[in-house]
Amino acid sequence: MLDDRARTLLKALVERYIADGTPVGSRTLSRTSGLDLSPATIRNVMADLEELGLIASPHTSAGRVPTARGYRLFVDTMLTARPLDLANAAPEVAAAREQLHPDQPQRVIAQAASLLSSLSHFVGVVTAPRKASVFHHIEFLRLGERRVLVILVAPDGDVQNRVIYTARDYTGAELVEATNYLNAHYAGLTIEEVRERLKREIDALRGEIALLMQAAVQAGTEVLAESTDNVVVSGERNLLTMQDYGSDLGSLRRLFAVFEQKTELMRLLDVSSRAEGVRIYIGGESHVVPFEELSVVTAPYEVDGHVVGTLGVIGPTRMPYDRMIQIVDITARLVGNALSGKT
């Protein structure tokens, strides 16, 4: 546990580094921390903070910079960011609200990603509202020993195929029987509704039908998880101006590869949608953006009281977290309101 003096100095160091982007020395902290301490005393406290892994000394600089662990402690225990009132939002947010048209959901999502990027000067990421994973028809076809093709047909005619590997071999007659049973009893339900019903009815179903249905649910879930068409990314070029990446082509290539691999971004945002309010991932904590120098701030958005998507900002760990929290929070509410038809 840090004492009050160490906490105050760490908070001052993080805030100064976020503002200036240069390593912070003891003399700077003696002027800005508000504590009546000598530079020598401050150096001793900074040495303790460095030993705890909360700050580090870059290269030969006499100053210190926060580590990912230091940012984490700062965000969790020292940061206060009040949600903005939509009525008193920044002019650019108010202007964006007028441009969000509820009858054009895809345009709302694209504008939201652009808004996040322009307000933060980093990268904006938004998932479009998830479609209900309803299947109109399901069919099982035997491909060979212990290999079955699952065909899922949505009400709009969209067809998804998936090969599953079964614990035992099924005959064509068994697959036809399972197909007929499942279409008669489960058609029209979402994958999640089927999953919940299976939990209740698993004991009453015949073994082969239960196993095939579980496999079909898993196949449907994987198909949805691999859909990358619903992720909109805006502002990747802002990374070119970032101090830590502008001249490092290797890091830039790895960063842009993250944005091209939208499947991983979908998984991150999907996890974030299950949490309430704003979430912050610092220095690779998300594993999707595995860079010590990057952080991700996300929030789910709702339509008619139900979470349907997630949005966020990806930028340097040296970001003004209080402002990013406000930007992400208010954009999530704007998008939810626009898609719900509210003003």
C-alpha positions, 0 to 999 in steps of 0.5 A: 500500500502506498502512503498519502505522500507516495500516492500524491507524487504518483498522481502528479507524475502521471498527470504531468507526463500525460500533459507534457509527454516528457519524463518527469524529474524531482524538481518538476514534482517539487513545484507541481505536487503541492507537497512541501518536500525537497527534491532529495526527498522526492527522489527517494519516494520516486525510487520506491515507486520505481522499485514497486514497478509503478514508474520507470526511467527511460534510457539515461533520462533523469526523469521518470515515466509511468508504467502500465502498472502505474497507469492502472493504479492511477485509473483505478484509485486516483481518477475522477471522471464525471459523466457529461450531460448531453445537454451541456456537451461540447459543441462538436458532440452536439453537432454530431447528435444532429447528424445521427439518423435513426433510420440509417443504422449503418451510417450512425455506426460509421459516424460514431467511429469517426466522432470517436476518432475526431474527438480523441485524436486516436482510433475509434472502433464501433460494432454495429448492432448485433443481429438476432441469431435466429435460424429458420431452418437447420439441416445435418448432412453426413460427410463421412465418418464422424464428420457432419455438415451443419446448415443454418438458414436465417429468416432472411435467407442467409445460409451459414455452413459449418463442419462439426466432428462428432464423438461417434458416427451417425447414420443418414437416417439419424441425421434426418430424424434430428433435423426434423425434430429440431426444426419442429421444436426450435425453429424461430428461436435465437441461438441464445434461446436454444442454448437456454432451452437445452440447459432445461431440456437436455435430460428429456432429449434423446442422446444423439439429438442433444449432442447434435443440438449442442454441436449446432449451437456451438457452430452457430455461435462460432459463425457469429463470432467470426463475422467481421463485417460489423466492425467499423474502425476510424482514425488508424492514421492518427497512430502515425503522429503518436510519439512512440510509433511515428518513426518505428515502422515495425511497431506500426506494421504490428499495430495496423495488423491488429486493425486488419484482424477484426475478428480479434477486435470483435472478441474484445468488444464482445467481452466489453459489452457484458460489462456495465459502463466504461472499461479501460484496458491498459498496456496490453491487458486486453491481449487483443491490442498487446502493446505496452504503449497502448490502452483501450477505453470501451463502453456498451451502447443500448437500444430500448434498454438492451445492449446491442453493441460496443464502441471505444477508443484505442490510443497511447497509454499516455492518454487523458483518461478522464477525457477519454472516459467522457468521450466514450460514455457520451458517444455510447449514449448518443448512439443508443439514443439515435438508434432508439429514435430519441433526440 
